Amino acid sequence: MNWFNSFLRRARARLDRWLHPPYRTLMAQEALPKKLRRKTIYIVEEDGFEEQAAMLCPCGCRRVLHMNLLPDERPCWRLTRHEDGTASLHPSVWRKKDCGSHFWFRRGRVEWCRETDR
């Protein structure tokens, strides 16, 4: 029975990846585009430094979330880019105003924290 449960977990994970593809990672030089696309994380680079990550809030409120990537300013996130083209942010993103979204962004996917399960 263990092999069957393992098979079901793998099948579900594959189906989930197919039905919900990861966010795209796009580089922006010096400034964000005027209109951001859904399911896309933008990395703003200036003078060779990754300064910020930005995305539309995944809850659907359409607010732009800006995550500082410069270590000498607070708050600060760490960006990891993976070989498969996806990105991760650490620590979690928590919008304390308006919608209150709180999530982890791992390998191009939003993982909601318990208090804001969507």
N, C-alpha and C positions, 0 to 999 in steps of 0.2 A: 504494500500500500504506500510505502514511502516513495517509491519511484513514481507512482501515479501522482501524488501530491507535488512532487518536484516537477514533473512534466506540466501539470496544470499551472504552476507558478511561472514557469518559463513561457508557456503559451500566452498567459495573461499579460506578462511583461511585453512580449513582442506585439501583441494586439494593441496594447496601450501606446507603445511607441509609434505604431502605424496610424492609429486614430488621433493621437495628440503629438505631432512632431515637435521637436525642441525649438526654442526661440532661435532666430538667426542672429548672428553676431556681425555687426557692421562697424567699420572704422569711419570716423568723421574727423576731418582735418580742421582744427581750430574752433569749429562751431557746429552745433546741431542743425540738422535740416529744419525748415520752418514747420513741416508737418511730419510727425513721427508715425511709423507704421506699427500696427499691433504685432505682438509676438516677435518683436525685434528688440535687441539690446544694442545700444550705440555706445561705442568707446570713443571719447573725444580726446584727440592727441594734439599737443601743441609743442613745438620745439623738441620733438622726440620724447616727450613725457606723456604718459597716459594720465590725463587730469581728472576725468570723470566718466562715469557710466550713467546712461539715462535710458529710461523706458517708460511706456505708458503703464499706469497702474494696472496690474492684472485683474483687479476686481471688476473692471469695466467702467469705473468713474471717469476715465479718460484724462486724469491728472498726470502730469509728467513728473516722474520720480528722478531726482538727481542724486547720485551717490559719488561723493568725493573719493578720488583714488590717490590723492597726494598725502603721504604719510605725516607731513608736518602740520596738517590742518585737521581739525576735529569737527564732526565725526568723520571717520575714515573707513573705507572698505578695501579689502584686498581682492584683486581680480586674478583669477586663474583661467588661462585658456588651455583647452584640451586638444589633443591630436585630432579628434573627430570634428573640430570646428566649433564646439560648444564652449560656453564660458560658465564660471561659477563666481559668486560673490560671497565674501565672509566679512563680517558676521551677517546675521539675518537683516532683512529690510523691514522696518516697522514704521508705518505712517501713523503718527500719534494724533494728527488732526484729521478732520473730515471723515474719510471712509474707515480709518483705523486698520488698514491692511497690515498683516504681519506674516512674512513668509521667508523661506530660504530660497535662494536661486542657485540651483545645483545642476551642472551639466545641461544648461539651457532649459531647465524645467522649474516651474514654480511649485514648491512644496509648502502648503499652508501650515501655519502653526495652529495648535489646537484651539486657542481662544478665538480664532477667526476662520475656522474651517468653512470653506466655501463649497 
